[in-house]
């Protein structure tokens, strides 16, 4: 058998590539100008679609950020209200405790 080396494999590759390129050109249904125009149109349409997708995504992100801010403000307001209510309850309990202590002190003073 013949000796297989890298140079012969590369030569076969180049020959096959050249043959495939010639066949592709012979059977191409369009001229070079038409193919370039198609590539340009496809590229333009792809860029337009990508731009639309970017704009849509950007608008959606703005909406989500706005909604998130609104929800955060609502949660903060509810938390403030809860803290205020709890503080008022605690203050009332402290006042009731002070008043009960004062009454008990006066009662003991009267007895004693």
N, CA, C and O atoms as a printed pandas DataFrame, in Angstrom:
     atom_number atom_name residue_name chain_id  residue_number  x_coord  y_coord  z_coord
0              1         N          UNK        A               1    0.830   -1.174    0.000
1              2        CA          UNK        A               1    0.000    0.000    0.000
2              3         C          UNK        A               1    0.878    1.241    0.000
3              4         O          UNK        A               1    2.040    1.239    0.406
4              5         N          UNK        A               2    0.245    2.289   -0.480
5              6        CA          UNK        A               2    0.963    3.552   -0.511
6              7         C          UNK        A               2    1.017    4.133    0.886
7              8         O          UNK        A               2    0.139    3.909    1.719
8              9         N          UNK        A               3    2.045    4.865    1.103
9             10        CA          UNK        A               3    2.234    5.466    2.427
10            11         C          UNK        A               3    1.303    6.669    2.581
11            12         O          UNK        A               3    1.330    7.584    1.758
12            13         N          UNK        A               4    0.462    6.671    3.656
13            14        CA          UNK        A               4   -0.443    7.788    3.925
14            15         C          UNK        A               4    0.276    8.787    4.812
15            16         O          UNK        A               4    0.683    8.460    5.927
16            17         N          UNK        A               5    0.428    9.981    4.324
17            18        CA          UNK        A               5    1.001   11.024    5.173
18            19         C          UNK        A               5    0.106   12.249    5.135
19            20         O          UNK        A               5   -0.868   12.289    4.383
20            21         N          UNK        A               6    0.428   13.231    5.932
21            22        CA          UNK        A               6   -0.396   14.424    6.047
22            23         C          UNK        A               6   -0.495   15.197    4.749
23            24         O          UNK        A               6   -1.540   15.777    4.455
24            25         N          UNK        A               7    0.578   15.217    3.962
25            26        CA          UNK        A               7    0.585   16.000    2.726
26            27         C          UNK        A               7   -0.409   15.428    1.721
27            28         O          UNK        A               7   -1.111   16.183    1.050
28            29         N          UNK        A               8   -0.475   14.116    1.612
29            30        CA          UNK        A               8   -1.411   13.537    0.644
30            31         C          UNK        A               8   -2.852   13.736    1.096
31            32         O          UNK        A               8   -3.732   13.975    0.270
32            33         N          UNK        A               9   -3.098   13.640    2.388
33            34        CA          UNK        A               9   -4.457   13.880    2.893
34            35         C          UNK        A               9   -4.880   15.319    2.630
35            36         O          UNK        A               9   -6.019   15.582    2.244
36            37         N          UNK        A              10   -3.956   16.239    2.840
37            38        CA          UNK        A              10   -4.262   17.643    2.599
38            39         C          UNK        A              10   -4.530   17.880    1.113
39            40         O          UNK        A              10   -5.427   18.643    0.756
40            41         N          UNK        A              11   -3.768   17.241    0.268
41            42        CA          UNK        A              11   -3.966   17.397   -1.179
42            43         C          UNK        A              11   -5.344   16.896   -1.580
43            44         O          UNK        A              11   -6.034   17.543   -2.367
44            45         N          UNK        A              12   -5.745   15.760   -1.051
45            46        CA          UNK        A              12   -7.086   15.243   -1.352
46            47         C          UNK        A              12   -8.171   16.199   -0.849
47            48         O          UNK        A              12   -9.194   16.402   -1.504
48            49         N          UNK        A              13   -7.929   16.770    0.306
49            50        CA          UNK        A              13   -8.886   17.727    0.861
50            51         C          UNK        A              13   -9.029   18.936   -0.062
51            52         O          UNK        A              13  -10.142   19.367   -0.364
52            53         N          UNK        A              14   -7.903   19.476   -0.504
53            54        CA          UNK        A              14   -7.934   20.662   -1.365
54            55         C          UNK        A              14   -8.620   20.328   -2.688
55            56         O          UNK        A              14   -9.413   21.120   -3.199
56            57         N          UNK        A              15   -8.320   19.181   -3.228
57            58        CA          UNK        A              15   -8.958   18.781   -4.490
58            59         C          UNK        A              15  -10.468   18.630   -4.297
59            60         O          UNK        A              15  -11.248   19.104   -5.123
60            61         N          UNK        A              16  -10.876   17.986   -3.231
61            62        CA          UNK        A              16  -12.304   17.816   -2.958
62            63         C          UNK        A              16  -12.997   19.139   -2.712
63            64         O          UNK        A              16  -14.118   19.360   -3.172
64            65         N          UNK        A              17  -12.324   20.022   -1.981
65            66        CA          UNK        A              17  -12.889   21.338   -1.717
66            67         C          UNK        A              17  -13.067   22.112   -3.020
67            68         O          UNK        A              17  -14.112   22.720   -3.251
68            69         N          UNK        A              18  -12.061   22.086   -3.853
69            70        CA          UNK        A              18  -12.125   22.792   -5.140
70            71         C          UNK        A              18  -13.231   22.230   -6.012
71            72         O          UNK        A              18  -13.983   22.980   -6.634
72            73         N          UNK        A              19  -13.328   20.918   -6.057
73            74        CA          UNK        A              19  -14.380   20.274   -6.850
74            75         C          UNK        A              19  -15.765   20.676   -6.328
75            76         O          UNK        A              19  -16.655   20.998   -7.115
76            77         N          UNK        A              20  -15.945   20.658   -5.010
77            78        CA          UNK        A              20  -17.227   21.046   -4.414
78            79         C          UNK        A              20  -17.570   22.495   -4.693
79            80         O          UNK        A              20  -18.731   22.825   -4.933
80            81         N          UNK        A              21  -16.566   23.366   -4.664
81            82        CA          UNK        A              21  -16.812   24.781   -4.934
82            83         C          UNK        A              21  -17.235   24.986   -6.384
83            84         O          UNK        A              21  -18.148   25.763   -6.664
84            85         N          UNK        A              22  -16.570   24.288   -7.306
85            86        CA          UNK        A              22  -16.921   24.421   -8.722
86            87         C          UNK        A              22  -18.338   23.919   -8.961
87            88         O          UNK        A              22  -19.113   24.563   -9.668
88            89         N          UNK        A              23  -18.682   22.774   -8.374
89            90        CA          UNK        A              23  -20.033   22.226   -8.547
90            91         C          UNK        A              23  -21.070   23.182   -7.961
91            92         O          UNK        A              23  -22.127   23.396   -8.554
92            93         N          UNK        A              24  -20.765   23.755   -6.795
93            94        CA          UNK        A              24  -21.702   24.689   -6.163
94            95         C          UNK        A              24  -21.925   25.908   -7.048
95            96         O          UNK        A              24  -23.054   26.378   -7.189
96            97         N          UNK        A              25  -20.855   26.418   -7.643
97            98        CA          UNK        A              25  -21.005   27.590   -8.515
98            99         C          UNK        A              25  -21.776   27.260   -9.784
99           100         O          UNK        A              25  -22.567   28.068  -10.270
100          101         N          UNK        A              26  -21.539   26.065  -10.316
101          102        CA          UNK        A              26  -22.250   25.680  -11.543
102          103         C          UNK        A              26  -23.751   25.496  -11.309
103          104         O          UNK        A              26  -24.564   25.779  -12.189
104          105         N          UNK        A              27  -24.099   25.030  -10.140
105          106        CA          UNK        A              27  -25.507   24.753   -9.859
106          107         C          UNK        A              27  -26.192   25.825   -9.010
107          108         O          UNK        A              27  -27.334   25.641   -8.589
108          109         N          UNK        A              28  -25.522   26.919   -8.759
109          110        CA          UNK        A              28  -26.116   27.998   -7.970
110          111         C          UNK        A              28  -27.281   28.590   -8.742
111          112         O          UNK        A              28  -27.128   28.929   -9.915
112          113         N          UNK        A              29  -28.452   28.723   -8.109
113          114        CA          UNK        A              29  -29.626   29.215   -8.821
114          115         C          UNK        A              29  -29.629   30.728   -9.031
115          116         O          UNK        A              29  -30.456   31.239   -9.786
116          117         N          UNK        A              30  -28.727   31.448   -8.382
117          118        CA          UNK        A              30  -28.736   32.896   -8.489
118          119         C          UNK        A              30  -27.338   33.397   -8.823
119          120         O          UNK        A              30  -26.338   32.705   -8.632
120          121         N          UNK        A              31  -27.309   34.622   -9.326
121          122        CA          UNK        A              31  -26.016   35.239   -9.623
122          123         C          UNK        A              31  -25.416   35.777   -8.328
123          124         O          UNK        A              31  -26.089   35.864   -7.301
124          125         N          UNK        A              32  -24.162   36.127   -8.399
125          126        CA          UNK        A              32  -23.478   36.671   -7.227
126          127         C          UNK        A              32  -24.154   37.923   -6.703
127          128         O          UNK        A              32  -24.273   38.114   -5.492
128          129         N          UNK        A              33  -24.598   38.776   -7.620
129          130        CA          UNK        A              33  -25.263   40.024   -7.230
130          131         C          UNK        A              33  -26.561   39.716   -6.473
131          132         O          UNK        A              33  -26.857   40.342   -5.455
132          133         N          UNK        A              34  -27.324   38.753   -6.978
133          134        CA          UNK        A              34  -28.589   38.387   -6.324
134          135         C          UNK        A              34  -28.333   37.786   -4.945
135          136         O          UNK        A              34  -29.053   38.079   -3.990
136          137         N          UNK        A              35  -27.314   36.952   -4.847
137          138        CA          UNK        A              35  -26.989   36.334   -3.552
138          139         C          UNK        A              35  -26.578   37.406   -2.554
139          140         O          UNK        A              35  -27.010   37.374   -1.402
140          141         N          UNK        A              36  -25.737   38.369   -2.986
141          142        CA          UNK        A              36  -25.317   39.454   -2.082
142          143         C          UNK        A              36  -26.517   40.288   -1.651
143          144         O          UNK        A              36  -26.608   40.694   -0.492
144          145         N          UNK        A              37  -27.438   40.545   -2.578
145          146        CA          UNK        A              37  -28.649   41.304   -2.241
146          147         C          UNK        A              37  -29.490   40.530   -1.223
147          148         O          UNK        A              37  -30.014   41.115   -0.275
148          149         N          UNK        A              38  -29.619   39.216   -1.419
149          150        CA          UNK        A              38  -30.370   38.386   -0.462
150          151         C          UNK        A              38  -29.717   38.396    0.912
151          152         O          UNK        A              38  -30.392   38.489    1.937
152          153         N          UNK        A              39  -28.388   38.297    0.914
153          154        CA          UNK        A              39  -27.665   38.315    2.195
154          155         C          UNK        A              39  -27.873   39.661    2.887
155          156         O          UNK        A              39  -28.097   39.712    4.097
156          157         N          UNK        A              40  -27.800   40.752    2.119
157          158        CA          UNK        A              40  -28.004   42.087    2.694
158          159         C          UNK        A              40  -29.422   42.231    3.233
159          160         O          UNK        A              40  -29.614   42.775    4.320
160          161         N          UNK        A              41  -30.421   41.753    2.490
161          162        CA          UNK        A              41  -31.811   41.829    2.948
162          163         C          UNK        A              41  -32.022   41.014    4.216
163          164         O          UNK        A              41  -32.651   41.470    5.171
164          165         N          UNK        A              42  -31.489   39.815    4.205
165          166        CA          UNK        A              42  -31.631   38.959    5.389
166          167         C          UNK        A              42  -30.949   39.586    6.593
167          168         O          UNK        A              42  -31.479   39.556    7.704
168          169         N          UNK        A              43  -29.770   40.156    6.368
169          170        CA          UNK        A              43  -29.053   40.821    7.462
170          171         C          UNK        A              43  -29.855   42.006    7.975
171          172         O          UNK        A              43  -29.983   42.195    9.185
172          173         N          UNK        A              44  -30.394   42.803    7.064
173          174        CA          UNK        A              44  -31.194   43.967    7.466
174          175         C          UNK        A              44  -32.423   43.545    8.272
175          176         O          UNK        A              44  -32.734   44.138    9.305
176          177         N          UNK        A              45  -33.125   42.502    7.780
177          178        CA          UNK        A              45  -34.302   42.019    8.498
178          179         C          UNK        A              45  -33.927   41.480    9.874
179          180         O          UNK        A              45  -34.637   41.708   10.854
180          181         N          UNK        A              46  -32.822   40.773    9.940
181          182        CA          UNK        A              46  -32.372   40.231   11.230
182          183         C          UNK        A              46  -32.035   41.347   12.207
183          184         O          UNK        A              46  -32.372   41.270   13.388
184          185         N          UNK        A              47  -31.368   42.389   11.708
185          186        CA          UNK        A              47  -31.053   43.529   12.567
186          187         C          UNK        A              47  -32.320   44.242   13.023
187          188         O          UNK        A              47  -32.414   44.669   14.174
188          189         N          UNK        A              48  -33.300   44.374   12.121
189          190        CA          UNK        A              48  -34.572   44.995   12.499
190          191         C          UNK        A              48  -35.275   44.193   13.583
191          192         O          UNK        A              48  -35.785   44.757   14.551
192          193         N          UNK        A              49  -35.301   42.864   13.416
193          194        CA          UNK        A              49  -35.934   42.003   14.418
194          195         C          UNK        A              49  -35.200   42.078   15.745
195          196         O          UNK        A              49  -35.823   42.107   16.806
196          197         N          UNK        A              50  -33.864   42.111   15.685
197          198        CA          UNK        A              50  -33.086   42.211   16.919
198          199         C          UNK        A              50  -33.349   43.551   17.611
199          200         O          UNK        A              50  -33.450   43.616   18.836
200          201         N          UNK        A              51  -33.458   44.619   16.811
201          202        CA          UNK        A              51  -33.751   45.938   17.372
202          203         C          UNK        A              51  -35.131   45.961   18.021
203          204         O          UNK        A              51  -35.299   46.512   19.109
204          205         N          UNK        A              52  -36.120   45.365   17.355
205          206        CA          UNK        A              52  -37.465   45.291   17.916
206          207         C          UNK        A              52  -37.470   44.488   19.217
207          208         O          UNK        A              52  -38.109   44.873   20.196
208          209         N          UNK        A              53  -36.755   43.377   19.209
209          210        CA          UNK        A              53  -36.690   42.547   20.415
210          211         C          UNK        A              53  -36.020   43.313   21.541
211          212         O          UNK        A              53  -36.439   43.217   22.695
212          213         N          UNK        A              54  -34.982   44.073   21.216
213          214        CA          UNK        A              54  -34.300   44.882   22.226
214          215         C          UNK        A              54  -35.249   45.929   22.803
215          216         O          UNK        A              54  -35.325   46.105   24.019
216          217         N          UNK        A              55  -35.966   46.619   21.929
217          218        CA          UNK        A              55  -36.901   47.650   22.391
218          219         C          UNK        A              55  -38.002   47.048   23.258
219          220         O          UNK        A              55  -38.351   47.600   24.302
220          221         N          UNK        A              56  -38.541   45.921   22.822
221          222        CA          UNK        A              56  -39.588   45.250   23.591
222          223         C          UNK        A              56  -39.063   44.843   24.963
223          224         O          UNK        A              56  -39.723   45.053   25.981
224          225         N          UNK        A              57  -37.887   44.266   24.977
225          226        CA          UNK        A              57  -37.282   43.837   26.243
226          227         C          UNK        A              57  -37.001   45.035   27.133
227          228         O          UNK        A              57  -37.231   44.987   28.341
228          229         N          UNK        A              58  -36.506   46.106   26.536
229          230        CA          UNK        A              58  -36.210   47.320   27.303
230          231         C          UNK        A              58  -37.478   47.902   27.935
231          232         O          UNK        A              58  -37.481   48.272   29.109
232          233         N          UNK        A              59  -38.560   47.981   27.140
233          234        CA          UNK        A              59  -39.824   48.508   27.660
234          235         C          UNK        A              59  -40.373   47.615   28.773
235          236         O          UNK        A              59  -40.871   48.106   29.785
236          237         N          UNK        A              60  -40.278   46.319   28.577
237          238        CA          UNK        A              60  -40.763   45.375   29.599
238          239         C          UNK        A              60  -39.947   45.511   30.880
239          240         O          UNK        A              60  -40.493   45.455   31.981
240          241         N          UNK        A              61  -38.642   45.691   30.729
241          242        CA          UNK        A              61  -37.787   45.862   31.907
242          243         C          UNK        A              61  -38.163   47.148   32.658
243          244         O          UNK        A              61  -38.187   47.170   33.888
244          245         N          UNK        A              62  -38.453   48.208   31.909
245          246        CA          UNK        A              62  -38.880   49.463   32.549
246          247         C          UNK        A              62  -40.189   49.257   33.303
247          248         O          UNK        A              62  -40.347   49.737   34.426
248          249         N          UNK        A              63  -41.129   48.541   32.680
249          250        CA          UNK        A              63  -42.409   48.270   33.341
250          251         C          UNK        A              63  -42.201   47.473   34.623
251          252         O          UNK        A              63  -42.787   47.782   35.660
252          253         N          UNK        A              64  -41.365   46.451   34.539
253          254        CA          UNK        A              64  -41.104   45.620   35.721
254          255         C          UNK        A              64  -40.425   46.426   36.819
255          256         O          UNK        A              64  -40.745   46.265   37.997
256          257         N          UNK        A              65  -39.492   47.291   36.441
257          258        CA          UNK        A              65  -38.806   48.123   37.433
258          259         C          UNK        A              65  -39.801   49.081   38.091
259          260         O          UNK        A              65  -39.767   49.284   39.304
260          261         N          UNK        A              66  -40.675   49.660   37.289
261          262        CA          UNK        A              66  -41.679   50.576   37.824
262          263         C          UNK        A              66  -42.626   49.844   38.777
263          264         O          UNK        A              66  -42.932   50.333   39.865
264          265         N          UNK        A              67  -43.081   48.676   38.352
265          266        CA          UNK        A              67  -43.965   47.880   39.196
266          267         C          UNK        A              67  -43.258   47.486   40.490
267          268         O          UNK        A              67  -43.854   47.512   41.567
268          269         N          UNK        A              68  -41.991   47.123   40.373
269          270        CA          UNK        A              68  -41.206   46.763   41.558
270          271         C          UNK        A              68  -41.078   47.926   42.526
271          272         O          UNK        A              68  -41.200   47.760   43.740
272          273         N          UNK        A              69  -40.829   49.110   41.970
273          274        CA          UNK        A              69  -40.738   50.301   42.830
274          275         C          UNK        A              69  -42.060   50.559   43.544
275          276         O          UNK        A              69  -42.087   50.843   44.742
276          277         N          UNK        A              70  -43.159   50.456   42.793
277          278        CA          UNK        A              70  -44.480   50.692   43.379
278          279         C          UNK        A              70  -44.762   49.696   44.498
279          280         O          UNK        A              70  -45.259   50.071   45.560
280          281         N          UNK        A              71  -44.447   48.437   44.259
281          282        CA          UNK        A              71  -44.670   47.408   45.283
282          283         C          UNK        A              71  -43.800   47.678   46.496
283          284         O          UNK        A              71  -44.247   47.516   47.632
284          285         N          UNK        A              72  -42.560   48.088   46.265
285          286        CA          UNK        A              72  -41.661   48.380   47.382
286          287         C          UNK        A              72  -42.202   49.534   48.224
287          288         O          UNK        A              72  -42.156   49.487   49.453
288          289         N          UNK        A              73  -42.715   50.569   47.558
289          290        CA          UNK        A              73  -43.288   51.704   48.282
290          291         C          UNK        A              73  -44.493   51.244   49.104
291          292         O          UNK        A              73  -44.654   51.645   50.257
292          293         N          UNK        A              74  -45.341   50.394   48.503
293          294        CA          UNK        A              74  -46.508   49.880   49.228
294          295         C          UNK        A              74  -46.084   49.091   50.462
295          296         O          UNK        A              74  -46.648   49.266   51.542
296          297         N          UNK        A              75  -45.093   48.225   50.299
297          298        CA          UNK        A              75  -44.617   47.407   51.418
298          299         C          UNK        A              75  -44.044   48.297   52.512
299          300         O          UNK        A              75  -44.292   48.069   53.696
300          301         N          UNK        A              76  -43.283   49.304   52.119
301          302        CA          UNK        A              76  -42.700   50.221   53.108
302          303         C          UNK        A              76  -43.794   50.969   53.862
303          304         O          UNK        A              76  -43.720   51.116   55.082
304          305         N          UNK        A              77  -44.802   51.439   53.146
305          306        CA          UNK        A              77  -45.907   52.152   53.786
306          307         C          UNK        A              77  -46.662   51.245   54.757
307          308         O          UNK        A              77  -47.013   51.660   55.861
308          309         N          UNK        A              78  -46.908   50.006   54.333
309          310        CA          UNK        A              78  -47.587   49.057   55.221
310          311         C          UNK        A              78  -46.744   48.779   56.457
311          312         O          UNK        A              78  -47.275   48.667   57.562
312          313         N          UNK        A              79  -45.441   48.668   56.274
313          314        CA          UNK        A              79  -44.546   48.424   57.407
314          315         C          UNK        A              79  -44.560   49.610   58.362
315          316         O          UNK        A              79  -44.574   49.432   59.580
316          317         N          UNK        A              80  -44.556   50.813   57.810
317          318        CA          UNK        A              80  -44.617   52.015   58.655
318          319         C          UNK        A              80  -45.912   52.037   59.467
319          320         O          UNK        A              80  -45.905   52.330   60.662
320          321         N          UNK        A              81  -47.024   51.722   58.794
321          322        CA          UNK        A              81  -48.312   51.695   59.494
322          323         C          UNK        A              81  -48.314   50.656   60.607
323          324         O          UNK        A              81  -48.802   50.921   61.706
324          325         N          UNK        A              82  -47.777   49.488   60.328
325          326        CA          UNK        A              82  -47.723   48.426   61.336
326          327         C          UNK        A              82  -46.878   48.856   62.522
327          328         O          UNK        A              82  -47.261   48.653   63.674
328          329         N          UNK        A              83  -45.726   49.450   62.235
329          330        CA          UNK        A              83  -44.850   49.917   63.318
330          331         C          UNK        A              83  -45.550   50.987   64.140
331          332         O          UNK        A              83  -45.470   50.981   65.368
332          333         N          UNK        A              84  -46.235   51.905   63.468
333          334        CA          UNK        A              84  -46.954   52.971   64.185
334          335         C          UNK        A              84  -48.039   52.379   65.073
335          336         O          UNK        A              84  -48.183   52.785   66.226
336          337         N          UNK        A              85  -48.812   51.418   64.545
337          338        CA          UNK        A              85  -49.864   50.783   65.347
338          339         C          UNK        A              85  -49.274   50.060   66.554
339          340         O          UNK        A              85  -49.792   50.168   67.665
340          341         N          UNK        A              86  -48.198   49.331   66.332
341          342        CA          UNK        A              86  -47.576   48.601   67.438
342          343         C          UNK        A              86  -47.009   49.571   68.485
343          344         O          UNK        A              86  -47.109   49.325   69.687
344          345         N          UNK        A              87  -46.414   50.674   68.013
345          346        CA          UNK        A              87  -45.888   51.673   68.936
346          347         C          UNK        A              87  -47.011   52.288   69.762
347          348         O          UNK        A              87  -46.865   52.494   70.967
348          349         N          UNK        A              88  -48.141   52.582   69.101
349          350        CA          UNK        A              88  -49.284   53.149   69.819
350          351         C          UNK        A              88  -49.829   52.165   70.853
351          352         O          UNK        A              88  -50.179   52.554   71.967
352          353         N          UNK        A              89  -49.897   50.881   70.472
353          354        CA          UNK        A              89  -50.358   49.866   71.426
354          355         C          UNK        A              89  -49.417   49.757   72.614
355          356         O          UNK        A              89  -49.853   49.659   73.761
356          357         N          UNK        A              90  -48.122   49.775   72.328
357          358        CA          UNK        A              90  -47.142   49.681   73.404
358          359         C          UNK        A              90  -47.224   50.902   74.318
359          360         O          UNK        A              90  -47.158   50.782   75.541
360          361         N          UNK        A              91  -47.371   52.087   73.703
361          362        CA          UNK        A              91  -47.508   53.311   74.510
362          363         C          UNK        A              91  -48.753   53.246   75.383
363          364         O          UNK        A              91  -48.713   53.636   76.550
364          365         N          UNK        A              92  -49.858   52.757   74.829
365          366        CA          UNK        A              92  -51.095   52.638   75.602
366          367         C          UNK        A              92  -50.909   51.646   76.744
367          368         O          UNK        A              92  -51.380   51.882   77.856
368          369         N          UNK        A              93  -50.223   50.538   76.473
369          370        CA          UNK        A              93  -49.984   49.547   77.525
370          371         C          UNK        A              93  -49.101   50.123   78.617
371          372         O          UNK        A              93  -49.329   49.869   79.800
372          373         N          UNK        A              94  -48.099   50.894   78.234
373          374        CA          UNK        A              94  -47.218   51.521   79.241
374          375         C          UNK        A              94  -48.002   52.516   80.077
375          376         O          UNK        A              94  -47.855   52.560   81.298
376          377         N          UNK        A              95  -48.834   53.315   79.423
377          378        CA          UNK        A              95  -49.653   54.287   80.151
378          379         C          UNK        A              95  -50.614   53.587   81.108
379          380         O          UNK        A              95  -50.793   54.015   82.248
380          381         N          UNK        A              96  -51.231   52.501   80.628
381          382        CA          UNK        A              96  -52.144   51.751   81.500
382          383         C          UNK        A              96  -51.375   51.175   82.683
383          384         O          UNK        A              96  -51.878   51.164   83.807
384          385         N          UNK        A              97  -50.164   50.699   82.436
385          386        CA          UNK        A              97  -49.341   50.178   83.529
386          387         C          UNK        A              97  -48.971   51.263   84.524
387          388         O          UNK        A              97  -49.011   51.035   85.733
388          389         N          UNK        A              98  -48.610   52.447   84.026
389          390        CA          UNK        A              98  -48.274   53.574   84.905
390          391         C          UNK        A              98  -49.481   53.978   85.748
391          392         O          UNK        A              98  -49.379   54.225   86.949
392          393         N          UNK        A              99  -50.635   54.035   85.066
393          394        CA          UNK        A              99  -51.846   54.431   85.775
394          395         C          UNK        A              99  -52.203   53.394   86.837
395          396         O          UNK        A              99  -52.561   53.762   87.956
396          397         N          UNK        A             100  -52.114   52.116   86.509
397          398        CA          UNK        A             100  -52.413   51.066   87.488
398          399         C          UNK        A             100  -51.429   51.137   88.644
399          400         O          UNK        A             100  -51.821   50.970   89.799
400          401         N          UNK        A             101  -50.160   51.380   88.352
401          402        CA          UNK        A             101  -49.148   51.507   89.413
402          403         C          UNK        A             101  -49.471   52.694   90.309
403          404         O          UNK        A             101  -49.395   52.598   91.534
404          405         N          UNK        A             102  -49.833   53.816   89.687
405          406        CA          UNK        A             102  -50.162   55.025   90.452
406          407         C          UNK        A             102  -51.376   54.786   91.350
407          408         O          UNK        A             102  -51.384   55.165   92.521
408          409         N          UNK        A             103  -52.407   54.146   90.776
409          410        CA          UNK        A             103  -53.612   53.851   91.558
410          411         C          UNK        A             103  -53.288   52.915   92.717
411          412         O          UNK        A             103  -53.763   53.108   93.836
412          413         N          UNK        A             104  -52.480   51.907   92.438
413          414        CA          UNK        A             104  -52.117   50.950   93.496
414          415         C          UNK        A             104  -51.280   51.636   94.559
415          416         O          UNK        A             104  -51.429   51.347   95.747
416          417         N          UNK        A             105  -50.414   52.527   94.155
417          418        CA          UNK        A             105  -49.575   53.282   95.102
418          419         C          UNK        A             105  -50.451   54.159   95.991
419          420         O          UNK        A             105  -50.251   54.223   97.204
420          421         N          UNK        A             106  -51.432   54.842   95.373
421          422        CA          UNK        A             106  -52.337   55.690   96.157
422          423         C          UNK        A             106  -53.181   54.851   97.098
423          424         O          UNK        A             106  -53.432   55.254   98.234
424          425         N          UNK        A             107  -53.615   53.704   96.642
425          426        CA          UNK        A             107  -54.424   52.810   97.471
426          427         C          UNK        A             107  -53.616   52.331   98.690
427          428         O          UNK        A             107  -54.131   52.282   99.807
428          429         N          UNK        A             108  -52.378   51.990   98.459
429          430        CA          UNK        A             108  -51.513   51.539   99.551
430          431         C          UNK        A             108  -51.212   52.690  100.509
431          432         O          UNK        A             108  -51.091   52.484  101.717
432          433         N          UNK        A             109  -51.095   53.886   99.972
433          434        CA          UNK        A             109  -50.811   55.063  100.808
434          435         C          UNK        A             109  -52.015   55.366  101.699
435          436         O          UNK        A             109  -51.849   55.764  102.852
436          437         N          UNK        A             110  -53.203   55.184  101.179
437          438        CA          UNK        A             110  -54.419   55.427  101.948
438          439         C          UNK        A             110  -54.565   54.388  103.071
439          440         O          UNK        A             110  -55.025   54.710  104.166
440          441         N          UNK        A             111  -54.173   53.159  102.789
441          442        CA          UNK        A             111  -54.303   52.084  103.779
442          443         C          UNK        A             111  -53.215   52.179  104.837
443          444         O          UNK        A             111  -53.421   51.835  106.000
444          445         N          UNK        A             112  -52.076   52.643  104.413
445          446        CA          UNK        A             112  -50.947   52.521  105.289
446          447         C          UNK        A             112  -50.604   53.624  106.128
447          448         O          UNK        A             112  -49.639   53.544  106.889
